[in-house]
């Protein structure tokens, strides 16, 4: 490492992105992933694993919202 660094032309926050804009990975348990992958392979639907999991989560949000009202 250098003893000193020149930050004369530096721009603060140049690479900052709010947390809401970040796509974070979500890791499924092996059993959960295997279940849905097997279902997708057996079905003749053009859905992706991502679409299926997001649909289920949205439905859970909807159900949870109804229960809390």
C-alpha positions in Angstrom: 0.0 0.0 0.0 1.1 3.5 -0.6 1.6 5.9 2.3 -0.7 8.5 0.6 -3.4 8.4 -2.1 -4.5 11.3 -4.2 -8.3 11.7 -4.1 -8.3 15.1 -5.9 -10.7 14.0 -8.6 -12.6 11.5 -6.5 -16.4 11.6 -6.6 -18.2 10.7 -3.4 -21.0 8.2 -3.8 -20.2 7.4 -7.4 -21.0 3.7 -7.1 -23.6 4.0 -4.3 -26.9 2.2 -5.0 -29.8 2.2 -2.4 -30.7 -1.1 -1.0 -34.0 -1.1 -2.8 -32.3 -1.1 -6.2 -30.0 -4.1 -5.4 -31.0 -7.6 -6.6 -29.9 -9.9 -3.8 -29.6 -13.6 -4.3 -31.9 -15.8 -2.4 -30.8 -19.4 -1.8 -33.3 -22.2 -1.6 -32.8 -25.3 0.4 -31.8 -28.3 -1.8 -35.1 -30.1 -1.0 -37.2 -27.0 -1.9 -35.3 -26.4 -5.2 -35.5 -30.1 -6.1 -39.2 -30.2 -5.5 -39.9 -27.2 -7.8 -37.4 -28.2 -10.5 -39.0 -31.7 -10.6 -42.5 -30.1 -11.0 -41.3 -27.8 -13.7 -39.7 -30.6 -15.7 -42.9 -32.7 -15.4 -45.2 -29.9 -16.4 -45.5 -28.6 -19.9 -45.5 -24.9 -18.8 -42.8 -22.5 -20.0 -42.3 -21.0 -16.5 -39.0 -20.5 -14.8 -38.1 -21.4 -11.3 -37.8 -17.6 -10.6 -41.4 -17.0 -11.9 -42.8 -19.9 -9.8 -41.1 -18.9 -6.5 -42.1 -15.2 -7.0 -45.7 -16.1 -7.7 -45.9 -18.2 -4.6 -44.3 -15.5 -2.5 -46.8 -12.9 -3.9 -49.7 -15.2 -3.1 -48.3 -15.6 0.5 -48.1 -11.8 0.8 -51.7 -11.5 -0.3 -52.9 -14.2 2.1 -50.9 -12.6 5.0 -52.4 -9.2 4.2 -55.9 -10.6 4.3 -55.3 -12.3 7.6 -54.0 -9.1 9.2 -56.9 -6.9 8.2 
